Amino acid sequence: MNISLQVADKKSQVPNLKFQIPRTKKRQNSWELGLGTWSLGLCFLEFGFWGFGSFSQSRLVFNNDGYMVIEGGARVVIARNNPDAITQLGTGGRIVSEAETDYIQWNLGNTAAGAFTIPFTRVTPSVVEIPLTFTINSAGDAGGRVYFSTYRGGWDNNLYKPAEITNMQGQDGDPNNSENVVDRFWILEPNNYTTKPATEINFTYIDDEHTAASNSITEGSLFAQRWNSSTNQWGDWFGTFGTANTVNNTVSSGAVTAANFFRVWTLVDQDNPLPVELLSFTATCLGEKAYLQWTTVSESNNDYFTIERLTTDLSSDEDGNWIRVGTVKGAGNSSTIRNYFFTDESHPSPFGEGQGVGFYRLSQTDFDGTNSAYSPVTSYPCNGSMVQESIRAYLDQEKNIAIEIISDHPFEGTACLYDMALKKIVYIPVHAPGGISYTILGGLNICPGIYVLSVADNYQTYTQKLSIR
């Protein structure tokens, strides 16, 4: 027997879609999907206890391989904040999403605990069940909800990455690290939360999405990474290493705090993760020495840091050379904040008599000898002349780079824009009177991406990462 259901548009209250559920029956307080396919196009379907147009049922039950296909930007709303709101009987059931915005919306509210499983399934090119389990460890706000979806693509994740992602750059500076990333993204979008829940996520992956041609992934090294949409980066937090179960094809994120719960997730080879970002890297004057401090939020396969100093002044138009002044042992693998320190005994006057400003960068080396460089910074002058300067940069409404300089003296220096490989893209002199002044870098014919702006004079260098879209 076929049951034909009709879904109403909640705004117009006019039915806008009809579909059939083959061999389906209504149980008490639930809809049960038996063997067959239920296909949803552009619509909202709600299961719960309230709201106009909802079916007022307490559970969505899958029995003996029933299918629900969500497509065309549809959203299925599970209004009951209990793990059994999606129930599987017999041989279970399958939910097919396979697009970024084909969502299961689960209104989890302020649920304090529970493991919520969505029976995601891929049907092309072969049928494989890839359930996702979202375990709540501490509650979020009462009105909160999470949108879930998952979808695959080909080898090059850049070609189908979610809308907010700006790069798939590797830790070693490779602009495309897709060969070390499974061919799938997961969306877990916290919505309507002021305080998000703390969670642990269990992902199921498919063998042919990590063994595909052009991939270079060690299956047992897979771990979870998420995109920080607040700072536009991957590498400020890593999931727990060593959680890949190659028999069951699962990976656990480990504990995810509320602060680290973001929308976009994927699985990556931990030996070649998406990039590590420094939380901070500063240099100050300590007597007549340069005192460097840096902080990492996470590290992967990190053997040691190398501290390098530039042999010429960044305020000149010379390329100069970087020389090694010391090394500091790294933490290997870490997902906690770590602080590092180094004193450059050879400072001051690295450029000649009376020039006491030094410019530094870090080079991080993995256990296999691979290294990557970070952006240059500067110390305060160690020649006794302390001045007051404040510099910041931002993108204005026309997408130009605006540089604000507040100084108690006339500013004579330079502004340089580098790409992430520290290749100089733009170089201009900067002349500013004392007080507040602005310099505009306009007409930039450059590709979207992450860049480093360096503004320097004889007293300090200000560096900032800018995301240009």
C-alpha positions in Angstrom: 0.0 0.0 0.0 1.2 3.5 -0.8 0.5 6.5 1.4 0.6 9.9 -0.4 1.6 12.7 1.9 1.3 16.4 1.1 3.7 19.0 2.6 2.7 22.6 3.1 4.8 25.7 2.7 4.8 27.1 6.2 4.7 30.7 5.0 1.9 30.5 2.5 0.2 27.5 4.1 -0.4 26.2 0.6 0.6 22.6 -0.3 3.5 22.7 -2.6 4.8 19.1 -2.9 3.3 15.6 -3.1 5.3 12.5 -2.7 4.7 8.8 -1.9 6.1 6.5 0.7 6.0 3.0 -0.8 5.1 0.2 1.7 5.0 2.5 4.6 2.7 2.5 7.6 1.8 4.9 10.4 2.6 3.5 13.9 1.3 5.2 17.1 3.2 8.5 17.4 5.6 7.7 14.6 6.0 7.3 10.9 7.6 4.1 9.8 9.5 3.8 6.5 9.6 0.3 5.2 11.3 -1.0 2.0 11.2 1.7 -0.6 12.3 5.3 -1.3 11.0 8.6 0.1 12.3 11.5 -2.0 12.1 15.1 -0.7 12.7 18.0 -3.1 12.6 21.7 -2.1 10.5 21.6 1.0 10.5 21.4 4.8 9.2 18.4 6.6 8.9 18.4 10.4 8.5 15.6 12.9 7.8 16.6 16.4 5.0 17.9 18.7 4.5 21.5 17.5 4.4 23.9 14.7 2.0 24.5 11.8 2.3 21.9 9.1 4.1 19.4 11.3 3.0 15.8 11.3 2.9 15.9 15.2 4.7 12.5 15.4 7.3 11.7 18.1 9.6 9.5 16.0 10.8 8.8 12.5 11.2 5.0 12.3 13.2 3.2 9.6 12.4 -0.5 9.2 14.1 -3.0 6.9 16.1 -0.7 4.5 13.7 2.2 4.1 15.2 5.2 2.3 14.8 8.9 2.7 16.4 11.0 -0.1 16.8 14.7 0.6 17.6 16.8 -2.4 17.2 20.2 -4.0 17.9 22.2 -0.7 15.2 20.4 1.3 15.3 20.2 5.1 13.8 17.5 7.3 13.2 18.8 10.9 13.5 16.5 13.8 11.8 18.5 16.6 12.2 15.9 19.4 15.4 16.3 21.3 15.8 12.6 22.1 18.2 10.1 20.4 15.2 7.8 19.6 13.6 10.6 17.5 15.3 8.7 14.6 14.7 5.0 15.3 15.9 2.0 13.2 14.2 -1.4 13.3 15.0 -4.6 11.6 17.8 -4.0 9.1 17.5 -0.3 9.7 17.2 2.5 7.2 19.1 5.1 5.1 19.1 8.9 4.7 20.7 10.2 1.5 21.9 13.8 1.7 24.9 14.2 -0.7 24.7 18.0 -1.0 25.9 20.8 1.3 22.4 22.2 2.0 20.3 19.0 2.0 19.8 19.0 5.7 18.6 17.0 8.6 17.7 19.7 11.2 17.7 18.3 14.7 16.3 20.6 17.4 18.6 19.4 20.2 18.0 22.4 22.4 19.6 22.2 25.9 19.9 18.4 25.9 22.7 17.7 28.3 23.7 14.2 27.1 23.0 11.6 24.5 24.3 10.0 21.3 22.3 11.2 18.3 22.8 9.0 15.2 21.9 9.9 11.6 21.9 6.9 9.2 23.5 8.7 6.3 24.1 6.5 3.2 25.8 7.0 -0.2 24.0 5.4 -3.1 26.2 6.3 -6.0 28.4 4.7 -7.4 27.6 2.0 -4.8 25.4 1.8 -1.7 27.4 2.3 1.5 26.0 3.2 4.9 28.0 6.0 6.6 26.2 6.8 9.9 27.2 9.9 11.8 26.9 9.9 15.6 26.8 13.3 17.5 27.3 12.8 21.2 26.5 15.7 23.5 28.8 16.0 26.5 27.4 19.3 27.9 24.3 21.3 27.0 23.9 24.3 24.7 21.0 26.8 24.7 17.4 25.7 24.9 16.5 27.0 21.4 19.5 25.6 19.6 19.5 23.2 16.7 22.1 21.5 14.5 21.9 21.1 10.7 23.5 17.9 9.5 24.5 16.9 5.9 27.3 15.1 4.1 28.5 14.9 0.5 31.3 13.6 -1.7 33.2 14.8 -4.7 36.3 13.8 -6.6 40.0 13.9 -5.7 40.3 17.7 -5.7 38.4 18.9 -2.7 39.0 22.5 -3.9 36.4 21.9 -6.6 33.5 21.2 -4.3 34.6 22.6 -0.9 31.8 24.2 1.2 31.0 27.9 0.4 32.8 29.3 3.4 36.1 27.5 2.8 38.9 29.6 1.3 41.7 27.1 0.9 42.8 23.4 1.2 46.3 24.4 1.9 48.7 21.8 3.5 50.9 22.3 6.5 54.0 22.2 4.3 52.7 25.2 2.3 51.3 23.1 -0.6 48.3 25.2 -1.8 46.3 22.1 -2.5 46.5 19.3 0.1 43.6 17.3 -1.3 45.7 14.2 -1.8 45.8 13.8 2.0 42.1 14.6 2.5 39.2 12.1 2.1 36.8 12.9 -0.8 34.0 14.0 1.5 32.8 16.9 3.7 30.5 16.8 6.7 28.3 19.7 7.7 27.4 20.0 11.4 26.0 23.6 11.6 25.2 24.9 15.1 22.3 27.3 14.8 20.4 29.6 17.2 22.9 28.9 19.9 24.5 31.6 22.2 26.4 28.8 24.0 27.0 25.8 21.8 27.1 22.2 23.1 30.3 20.4 23.8 30.4 17.2 21.8 32.2 14.2 20.4 31.6 13.2 16.8 32.0 9.7 15.3 32.4 9.8 11.5 32.1 6.8 9.1 34.2 6.9 5.9 34.2 4.9 2.7 37.3 3.1 1.4 37.0 4.3 -2.2 36.9 7.9 -0.9 40.4 7.7 0.5 42.0 5.2 -1.9 40.9 7.0 -5.0 43.6 7.8 -7.7 45.7 10.8 -6.8 45.1 10.4 -3.0 48.0 9.5 -0.8 46.4 8.6 2.5 47.5 6.2 5.2 44.1 4.9 6.4 45.2 4.3 10.0 46.4 7.9 10.2 43.0 9.5 9.5 41.8 12.1 12.0 39.1 14.8 12.1 39.7 18.5 11.3 37.3 21.4 11.2 37.3 24.8 9.6 37.4 27.8 11.9 35.0 30.2 10.2 35.9 33.0 12.7 39.6 33.1 11.7 39.4 31.3 8.3 41.8 28.5 9.0 42.0 24.8 9.4 45.0 24.2 11.7 44.2 26.0 14.9 42.7 22.8 16.4 43.2 19.1 15.6 40.9 16.2 16.5 42.3 13.3 18.6 45.0 11.3 16.9 44.9 7.5 16.7 41.1 7.1 16.6 40.8 5.6 13.1 39.2 2.1 13.2 40.2 0.6 9.9 37.9 -2.4 10.5 34.7 -0.4 11.0 35.8 2.5 8.9 35.2 5.1 11.7 37.1 8.1 13.1 36.3 9.9 16.4 36.9 13.6 16.8 37.7 13.2 20.4 36.3 15.8 22.8 35.2 19.0 21.0 34.6 22.0 23.3 31.9 24.5 22.6 34.5 27.0 21.3 35.8 24.4 18.8 32.4 23.3 17.4 32.2 24.7 13.9 30.2 23.9 10.8 32.6 22.2 8.3 34.5 18.9 9.0 36.6 16.4 7.0 39.1 13.6 7.6 42.8 14.1 6.9 46.0 12.1 7.1 47.5 13.2 10.4 51.0 13.1 8.8 50.0 15.7 6.3 47.3 17.8 8.0 45.7 21.0 6.8 48.0 23.8 8.1 49.1 24.5 11.6 48.6 28.2 12.5 50.5 30.1 15.2 48.3 31.7 17.8 50.9 34.4 18.3 54.6 35.1 17.5 56.2 38.2 19.0 59.6 39.7 19.7 60.5 42.2 22.4 63.6 43.9 23.7 65.1 42.3 26.9 68.0 44.5 27.9 70.2 44.4 24.8 68.8 41.1 23.6 65.8 40.1 21.5 63.3 37.9 23.4 61.0 35.9 21.2 57.7 34.2 22.3 55.3 32.1 20.3 52.2 30.1 21.0 50.7 27.1 19.2 47.2 25.9 19.5 47.9 22.5 17.9 50.8 20.6 16.5 51.1 17.6 14.3 54.3 15.6 13.7 56.3 18.6 14.8 60.0 17.8 15.6 61.4 21.3 16.2 61.2 25.0 15.4 64.1 26.9 13.8 64.4 30.6 14.6 65.7 32.7 11.7 66.7 36.4 11.4 66.8 38.6 8.4 70.2 40.0 7.4 68.8 43.2 6.0 66.1 45.6 7.1 62.6 44.9 5.9 62.0 48.6 5.5 64.5 48.5 2.6 63.7 47.1 -0.9 66.4 44.5 -0.6 65.5 40.8 -0.5 68.2 40.0 2.1 68.9 36.5 3.6 67.6 34.6 6.5 70.1 33.1 8.9 69.5 30.5 11.6 70.0 31.8 15.1 68.7 28.8 17.1 66.3 25.9 17.4 63.6 24.8 20.0 62.2 21.3 20.3 58.5 20.9 19.3 55.8 18.9 21.0 55.3 16.2 18.3 51.5 15.9 18.3 49.5 18.2 20.5 46.0 19.6 20.5 46.5 21.9 23.5 48.0 25.5 23.8 51.8 25.4 24.2 54.1 28.4 24.8 57.7 28.7 23.5 60.5 31.1 24.2 63.9 32.0 22.7 66.5 34.7 23.4 68.7 36.0 20.5 72.0 36.7 22.2 73.5 38.3 19.1 70.9 41.1 19.1 71.2 44.2 18.8 72.7 45.8 15.7 72.2 42.9 13.2 72.3 45.4 10.3 75.2 47.7 11.3 76.0 50.4 13.9 73.0 52.0 15.5 70.4 49.8 13.8 68.9 47.8 16.6 65.7 46.4 14.9 65.7 42.7 14.1 63.2 40.8 11.9 62.5 37.1 12.7 60.5 34.2 11.4 59.9 30.6 12.4 60.6 27.5 10.4 58.8 24.3 11.7 60.3 20.9 10.8 58.4 17.6 10.9 60.0 14.3 11.9 60.4 13.4 8.2 62.4 16.5 7.6 59.6 18.5 5.9 59.5 22.1 7.0 57.3 25.2 6.5 57.9 28.9 7.2 55.9 31.4 9.1 55.6 35.2 8.5 58.3 37.7 9.7 57.9 39.7 12.9 60.1 42.3 14.6 61.5 43.1 18.0 61.2 46.5 19.7 64.4 48.6 19.1 67.2 47.7 21.5 69.1 51.0 21.0 67.4 52.9 23.8 65.0 54.9 21.6 61.5 54.1 22.6 58.7 55.6 20.5 54.9 55.2 20.5 53.4 53.7 17.4 50.1 51.9 16.7 49.4 50.3 13.4 46.4 48.2 12.1 45.1 47.2 8.7 41.7 46.2 7.4 39.8 45.8 4.1 37.6 48.8 3.3 34.2 48.6 1.5 36.0 48.7 -1.9 38.2 45.8 -0.9 41.3 47.9 -0.7 43.7 47.5 2.2 43.5 50.4 4.5 46.5 51.0 6.9 45.9 53.1 9.9 49.0 54.6 11.6 48.9 56.3 15.0 52.3 57.7 15.9 53.9 60.4 18.1 56.4 61.2 15.4 56.5 61.3 11.6 56.4 57.8 10.1 58.8 56.9 7.3 58.7 53.3 6.3 57.3 50.7 3.9 54.3 48.5 3.4 54.8 45.0 1.8 52.2 42.4 0.9 53.4 38.8 0.8 51.7 35.6 -0.2 51.8 32.7 2.2 55.1 31.5 0.7 56.5 35.0 1.7 56.9 36.1 -1.9 56.7 39.9 -2.2 53.6 40.9 -4.1 53.3 44.7 -3.5 55.9 47.1 -2.1 55.3 50.8 -1.5 56.9 53.5 0.6 54.8 54.9 3.4 55.1 58.6 4.6 52.8 59.7 7.4 52.8 62.8 9.7 52.5 62.3 13.4 49.0 61.7 14.8 46.4 59.5 12.9 46.9 58.9 9.2 45.8 56.4 6.6 47.5 54.7 3.6 45.5 52.8 1.0 46.7 49.9 -1.0 44.3 49.9 -3.9 43.9 48.3 -7.3 45.3 45.0 -6.2 45.0 42.5 -9.1 45.7 39.4 -7.0 43.9 36.1 -6.6 41.7 35.4 -3.6 43.6 33.9 -0.7 45.5 34.5 2.6 48.2 37.2 2.5 50.6 38.7 5.0 50.9 42.5 5.3 54.1 43.9 6.8 54.4 47.6 7.7 57.9 48.6 8.9 60.0 51.5 9.9 63.2 51.8 11.9 61.4 51.1 15.2 59.1 48.2 14.6 57.4 46.0 12.1 53.7 45.3 12.2 52.5 42.0 10.5 48.9 40.8 9.9 47.3 38.1 8.0 44.5 39.3 5.6 41.9 37.1 3.8 41.2 38.6 0.4 38.2 37.3 -1.5 
